[in-house]
Amino acid sequence: MTKNIGNFERILRIVVGVALIAGFFLNGGGGYSWLYLLGIIPLATGIIGWCPPYQLLGINTCKTK
């Protein structure tokens, strides 16, 4: 797994992921509140720095080789 996500995008993904997961705990009573758990995906890809769809599409926002 070669990193294919740049630093700015990684930070953005982590922030969005944490915000969505926090939304689950703050708004847990809603009917579709489980959708907030989809924040796990951007959080995980931001932490590891690799995105499978980017790999399939040949996208690379990481400047380092």
Backbone atoms as SQL, in Angstrom:
CREATE TABLE atoms (id INTEGER PRIMARY KEY, chain TEXT, resi INTEGER, resn TEXT, atom TEXT, x REAL, y REAL, z REAL);
INSERT INTO atoms VALUES
  (1, 'A', 1, 'MET', 'N', 0.839, -1.180, 0.000),
  (2, 'A', 1, 'MET', 'CA', 0.000, 0.000, 0.000),
  (3, 'A', 1, 'MET', 'C', 0.885, 1.244, 0.000),
  (4, 'A', 2, 'THR', 'N', 0.954, 1.892, -1.107),
  (5, 'A', 2, 'THR', 'CA', 1.688, 3.140, -1.220),
  (6, 'A', 2, 'THR', 'C', 0.742, 4.279, -0.890),
  (7, 'A', 3, 'LYS', 'N', 1.224, 5.231, -0.124),
  (8, 'A', 3, 'LYS', 'CA', 0.372, 6.361, 0.249),
  (9, 'A', 3, 'LYS', 'C', -0.057, 7.117, -0.998),
  (10, 'A', 4, 'ASN', 'N', -1.350, 7.416, -1.083),
  (11, 'A', 4, 'ASN', 'CA', -1.853, 8.158, -2.223),
  (12, 'A', 4, 'ASN', 'C', -2.734, 9.342, -1.815),
  (13, 'A', 5, 'ILE', 'N', -2.657, 9.728, -0.550),
  (14, 'A', 5, 'ILE', 'CA', -3.425, 10.865, -0.047),
  (15, 'A', 5, 'ILE', 'C', -2.437, 11.884, 0.524),
  (16, 'A', 6, 'GLY', 'N', -2.551, 13.131, 0.089),
  (17, 'A', 6, 'GLY', 'CA', -1.676, 14.202, 0.559),
  (18, 'A', 6, 'GLY', 'C', -1.988, 14.620, 1.996),
  (19, 'A', 7, 'ASN', 'N', -1.090, 15.397, 2.582),
  (20, 'A', 7, 'ASN', 'CA', -1.221, 15.786, 3.987),
  (21, 'A', 7, 'ASN', 'C', -2.475, 16.596, 4.264),
  (22, 'A', 8, 'PHE', 'N', -2.780, 17.583, 3.419),
  (23, 'A', 8, 'PHE', 'CA', -3.974, 18.402, 3.644),
  (24, 'A', 8, 'PHE', 'C', -5.240, 17.549, 3.593),
  (25, 'A', 9, 'GLU', 'N', -5.307, 16.669, 2.618),
  (26, 'A', 9, 'GLU', 'CA', -6.479, 15.812, 2.480),
  (27, 'A', 9, 'GLU', 'C', -6.583, 14.823, 3.644),
  (28, 'A', 10, 'ARG', 'N', -5.457, 14.356, 4.128),
  (29, 'A', 10, 'ARG', 'CA', -5.469, 13.447, 5.280),
  (30, 'A', 10, 'ARG', 'C', -6.054, 14.141, 6.501),
  (31, 'A', 11, 'ILE', 'N', -5.608, 15.368, 6.752),
  (32, 'A', 11, 'ILE', 'CA', -6.122, 16.121, 7.898),
  (33, 'A', 11, 'ILE', 'C', -7.617, 16.360, 7.738),
  (34, 'A', 12, 'LEU', 'N', -8.035, 16.723, 6.538),
  (35, 'A', 12, 'LEU', 'CA', -9.444, 16.973, 6.273),
  (36, 'A', 12, 'LEU', 'C', -10.277, 15.715, 6.494),
  (37, 'A', 13, 'ARG', 'N', -9.798, 14.587, 6.035),
  (38, 'A', 13, 'ARG', 'CA', -10.519, 13.326, 6.222),
  (39, 'A', 13, 'ARG', 'C', -10.624, 12.959, 7.704),
  (40, 'A', 14, 'ILE', 'N', -9.562, 13.181, 8.451),
  (41, 'A', 14, 'ILE', 'CA', -9.593, 12.870, 9.877),
  (42, 'A', 14, 'ILE', 'C', -10.601, 13.755, 10.593),
  (43, 'A', 15, 'VAL', 'N', -10.612, 15.042, 10.276),
  (44, 'A', 15, 'VAL', 'CA', -11.551, 15.972, 10.911),
  (45, 'A', 15, 'VAL', 'C', -12.994, 15.591, 10.577),
  (46, 'A', 16, 'VAL', 'N', -13.266, 15.302, 9.315),
  (47, 'A', 16, 'VAL', 'CA', -14.624, 14.922, 8.905),
  (48, 'A', 16, 'VAL', 'C', -15.028, 13.611, 9.571),
  (49, 'A', 17, 'GLY', 'N', -14.132, 12.653, 9.618),
  (50, 'A', 17, 'GLY', 'CA', -14.432, 11.366, 10.252),
  (51, 'A', 17, 'GLY', 'C', -14.738, 11.503, 11.726),
  (52, 'A', 18, 'VAL', 'N', -13.936, 12.278, 12.438),
  (53, 'A', 18, 'VAL', 'CA', -14.172, 12.489, 13.870),
  (54, 'A', 18, 'VAL', 'C', -15.488, 13.229, 14.084),
  (55, 'A', 19, 'ALA', 'N', -15.787, 14.214, 13.235),
  (56, 'A', 19, 'ALA', 'CA', -17.034, 14.972, 13.367),
  (57, 'A', 19, 'ALA', 'C', -18.247, 14.070, 13.154),
  (58, 'A', 20, 'LEU', 'N', -18.183, 13.194, 12.175),
  (59, 'A', 20, 'LEU', 'CA', -19.306, 12.285, 11.931),
  (60, 'A', 20, 'LEU', 'C', -19.489, 11.298, 13.079),
  (61, 'A', 21, 'ILE', 'N', -18.411, 10.767, 13.591),
  (62, 'A', 21, 'ILE', 'CA', -18.511, 9.830, 14.712),
  (63, 'A', 21, 'ILE', 'C', -19.022, 10.544, 15.960),
  (64, 'A', 22, 'ALA', 'N', -18.578, 11.769, 16.177),
  (65, 'A', 22, 'ALA', 'CA', -19.089, 12.549, 17.307),
  (66, 'A', 22, 'ALA', 'C', -20.578, 12.819, 17.132),
  (67, 'A', 23, 'GLY', 'N', -21.019, 13.061, 15.901),
  (68, 'A', 23, 'GLY', 'CA', -22.436, 13.257, 15.626),
  (69, 'A', 23, 'GLY', 'C', -23.262, 12.041, 16.003),
  (70, 'A', 24, 'PHE', 'N', -22.712, 10.860, 15.835),
  (71, 'A', 24, 'PHE', 'CA', -23.412, 9.639, 16.232),
  (72, 'A', 24, 'PHE', 'C', -23.669, 9.624, 17.728),
  (73, 'A', 25, 'PHE', 'N', -22.668, 9.998, 18.506),
  (74, 'A', 25, 'PHE', 'CA', -22.828, 9.959, 19.949),
  (75, 'A', 25, 'PHE', 'C', -23.670, 11.123, 20.472),
  (76, 'A', 26, 'LEU', 'N', -23.645, 12.249, 19.789),
  (77, 'A', 26, 'LEU', 'CA', -24.416, 13.402, 20.222),
  (78, 'A', 26, 'LEU', 'C', -25.869, 13.341, 19.763),
  (79, 'A', 27, 'ASN', 'N', -26.139, 12.633, 18.672),
  (80, 'A', 27, 'ASN', 'CA', -27.474, 12.551, 18.115),
  (81, 'A', 27, 'ASN', 'C', -27.837, 11.084, 17.918),
  (82, 'A', 28, 'GLY', 'N', -27.722, 10.306, 18.960),
  (83, 'A', 28, 'GLY', 'CA', -27.911, 8.867, 18.847),
  (84, 'A', 28, 'GLY', 'C', -29.350, 8.411, 18.751),
  (85, 'A', 29, 'GLY', 'N', -30.314, 9.284, 18.996),
  (86, 'A', 29, 'GLY', 'CA', -31.704, 8.862, 19.028),
  (87, 'A', 29, 'GLY', 'C', -32.407, 8.875, 17.690),
  (88, 'A', 30, 'GLY', 'N', -31.802, 9.412, 16.657),
  (89, 'A', 30, 'GLY', 'CA', -32.453, 9.515, 15.357),
  (90, 'A', 30, 'GLY', 'C', -32.563, 8.174, 14.659),
  (91, 'A', 31, 'GLY', 'N', -33.495, 8.094, 13.723),
  (92, 'A', 31, 'GLY', 'CA', -33.711, 6.845, 13.004),
  (93, 'A', 31, 'GLY', 'C', -32.552, 6.450, 12.113),
  (94, 'A', 32, 'TYR', 'N', -31.893, 7.421, 11.547),
  (95, 'A', 32, 'TYR', 'CA', -30.770, 7.145, 10.652),
  (96, 'A', 32, 'TYR', 'C', -29.435, 7.554, 11.268),
  (97, 'A', 33, 'SER', 'N', -29.370, 7.575, 12.573),
  (98, 'A', 33, 'SER', 'CA', -28.135, 8.014, 13.234),
  (99, 'A', 33, 'SER', 'C', -26.982, 7.060, 12.972),
  (100, 'A', 34, 'TRP', 'N', -27.265, 5.830, 12.578),
  (101, 'A', 34, 'TRP', 'CA', -26.190, 4.871, 12.278),
  (102, 'A', 34, 'TRP', 'C', -25.364, 5.323, 11.076),
  (103, 'A', 35, 'LEU', 'N', -25.931, 6.205, 10.248),
  (104, 'A', 35, 'LEU', 'CA', -25.188, 6.695, 9.094),
  (105, 'A', 35, 'LEU', 'C', -23.966, 7.513, 9.507),
  (106, 'A', 36, 'TYR', 'N', -24.021, 8.089, 10.710),
  (107, 'A', 36, 'TYR', 'CA', -22.856, 8.820, 11.204),
  (108, 'A', 36, 'TYR', 'C', -21.638, 7.906, 11.332),
  (109, 'A', 37, 'LEU', 'N', -21.876, 6.620, 11.521),
  (110, 'A', 37, 'LEU', 'CA', -20.762, 5.676, 11.662),
  (111, 'A', 37, 'LEU', 'C', -19.982, 5.504, 10.367),
  (112, 'A', 38, 'LEU', 'N', -20.520, 6.010, 9.276),
  (113, 'A', 38, 'LEU', 'CA', -19.751, 5.986, 8.025),
  (114, 'A', 38, 'LEU', 'C', -18.518, 6.880, 8.137),
  (115, 'A', 39, 'GLY', 'N', -18.435, 7.688, 9.185),
  (116, 'A', 39, 'GLY', 'CA', -17.263, 8.503, 9.442),
  (117, 'A', 39, 'GLY', 'C', -16.021, 7.670, 9.713),
  (118, 'A', 40, 'ILE', 'N', -16.220, 6.389, 9.977),
  (119, 'A', 40, 'ILE', 'CA', -15.087, 5.486, 10.192),
  (120, 'A', 40, 'ILE', 'C', -14.245, 5.389, 8.915),
  (121, 'A', 41, 'ILE', 'N', -14.894, 5.466, 7.762),
  (122, 'A', 41, 'ILE', 'CA', -14.188, 5.320, 6.487),
  (123, 'A', 41, 'ILE', 'C', -13.212, 6.470, 6.240),
  (124, 'A', 42, 'PRO', 'N', -13.661, 7.756, 6.278),
  (125, 'A', 42, 'PRO', 'CA', -12.675, 8.816, 6.071),
  (126, 'A', 42, 'PRO', 'C', -11.643, 8.882, 7.191),
  (127, 'A', 43, 'LEU', 'N', -12.044, 8.521, 8.412),
  (128, 'A', 43, 'LEU', 'CA', -11.085, 8.513, 9.516),
  (129, 'A', 43, 'LEU', 'C', -9.993, 7.480, 9.264),
  (130, 'A', 44, 'ALA', 'N', -10.369, 6.287, 8.882),
  (131, 'A', 44, 'ALA', 'CA', -9.384, 5.226, 8.642),
  (132, 'A', 44, 'ALA', 'C', -8.477, 5.557, 7.464),
  (133, 'A', 45, 'THR', 'N', -9.058, 6.044, 6.363),
  (134, 'A', 45, 'THR', 'CA', -8.225, 6.362, 5.201),
  (135, 'A', 45, 'THR', 'C', -7.314, 7.551, 5.483),
  (136, 'A', 46, 'GLY', 'N', -7.775, 8.476, 6.313),
  (137, 'A', 46, 'GLY', 'CA', -6.927, 9.605, 6.686),
  (138, 'A', 46, 'GLY', 'C', -5.768, 9.187, 7.565),
  (139, 'A', 47, 'ILE', 'N', -6.010, 8.251, 8.446),
  (140, 'A', 47, 'ILE', 'CA', -4.953, 7.794, 9.350),
  (141, 'A', 47, 'ILE', 'C', -3.896, 6.990, 8.598),
  (142, 'A', 48, 'ILE', 'N', -4.331, 6.072, 7.729),
  (143, 'A', 48, 'ILE', 'CA', -3.345, 5.236, 7.039),
  (144, 'A', 48, 'ILE', 'C', -2.769, 5.899, 5.792),
  (145, 'A', 49, 'GLY', 'N', -3.461, 6.927, 5.261),
  (146, 'A', 49, 'GLY', 'CA', -2.926, 7.659, 4.113),
  (147, 'A', 49, 'GLY', 'C', -3.104, 6.963, 2.786),
  (148, 'A', 50, 'TRP', 'N', -3.989, 5.985, 2.721),
  (149, 'A', 50, 'TRP', 'CA', -4.214, 5.233, 1.495),
  (150, 'A', 50, 'TRP', 'C', -5.708, 5.069, 1.266),
  (151, 'A', 51, 'CYS', 'N', -6.152, 5.325, 0.052),
  (152, 'A', 51, 'CYS', 'CA', -7.567, 5.242, -0.298),
  (153, 'A', 51, 'CYS', 'C', -7.732, 4.234, -1.435),
  (154, 'A', 52, 'PRO', 'N', -8.470, 3.137, -1.211),
  (155, 'A', 52, 'PRO', 'CA', -8.644, 2.130, -2.256),
  (156, 'A', 52, 'PRO', 'C', -9.266, 2.662, -3.550),
  (157, 'A', 53, 'PRO', 'N', -10.328, 3.498, -3.504),
  (158, 'A', 53, 'PRO', 'CA', -10.855, 4.020, -4.772),
  (159, 'A', 53, 'PRO', 'C', -9.829, 4.869, -5.537),
  (160, 'A', 54, 'TYR', 'N', -9.015, 5.624, -4.811),
  (161, 'A', 54, 'TYR', 'CA', -7.957, 6.389, -5.479),
  (162, 'A', 54, 'TYR', 'C', -6.998, 5.444, -6.198),
  (163, 'A', 55, 'GLN', 'N', -6.686, 4.335, -5.575),
  (164, 'A', 55, 'GLN', 'CA', -5.783, 3.356, -6.179),
  (165, 'A', 55, 'GLN', 'C', -6.380, 2.803, -7.477),
  (166, 'A', 56, 'LEU', 'N', -7.665, 2.463, -7.436),
  (167, 'A', 56, 'LEU', 'CA', -8.322, 1.915, -8.625),
  (168, 'A', 56, 'LEU', 'C', -8.402, 2.935, -9.766),
  (169, 'A', 57, 'LEU', 'N', -8.607, 4.215, -9.409),
  (170, 'A', 57, 'LEU', 'CA', -8.750, 5.256, -10.432),
  (171, 'A', 57, 'LEU', 'C', -7.429, 5.887, -10.822),
  (172, 'A', 58, 'GLY', 'N', -6.354, 5.542, -10.144),
  (173, 'A', 58, 'GLY', 'CA', -5.041, 6.090, -10.481),
  (174, 'A', 58, 'GLY', 'C', -4.827, 7.503, -9.981),
  (175, 'A', 59, 'ILE', 'N', -5.549, 7.908, -8.945),
  (176, 'A', 59, 'ILE', 'CA', -5.429, 9.260, -8.387),
  (177, 'A', 59, 'ILE', 'C', -4.382, 9.232, -7.280),
  (178, 'A', 60, 'ASN', 'N', -3.532, 10.255, -7.249),
  (179, 'A', 60, 'ASN', 'CA', -2.517, 10.364, -6.210),
  (180, 'A', 60, 'ASN', 'C', -2.348, 11.832, -5.854),
  (181, 'A', 61, 'THR', 'N', -2.749, 12.205, -4.625),
  (182, 'A', 61, 'THR', 'CA', -2.605, 13.590, -4.180),
  (183, 'A', 61, 'THR', 'C', -1.395, 13.758, -3.262),
  (184, 'A', 62, 'CYS', 'N', -0.669, 12.680, -3.037),
  (185, 'A', 62, 'CYS', 'CA', 0.515, 12.734, -2.187),
  (186, 'A', 62, 'CYS', 'C', 1.700, 13.179, -3.026),
  (187, 'A', 63, 'LYS', 'N', 2.402, 14.205, -2.549),
  (188, 'A', 63, 'LYS', 'CA', 3.528, 14.758, -3.326),
  (189, 'A', 63, 'LYS', 'C', 4.806, 13.959, -3.148),
  (190, 'A', 64, 'THR', 'N', 4.945, 13.220, -2.054),
  (191, 'A', 64, 'THR', 'CA', 6.166, 12.448, -1.846),
  (192, 'A', 64, 'THR', 'C', 6.084, 11.132, -2.585),
  (193, 'A', 65, 'LYS', 'N', 7.200, 10.638, -2.998),
  (194, 'A', 65, 'LYS', 'CA', 7.250, 9.377, -3.762),
  (195, 'A', 65, 'LYS', 'C', 7.439, 8.205, -2.832);
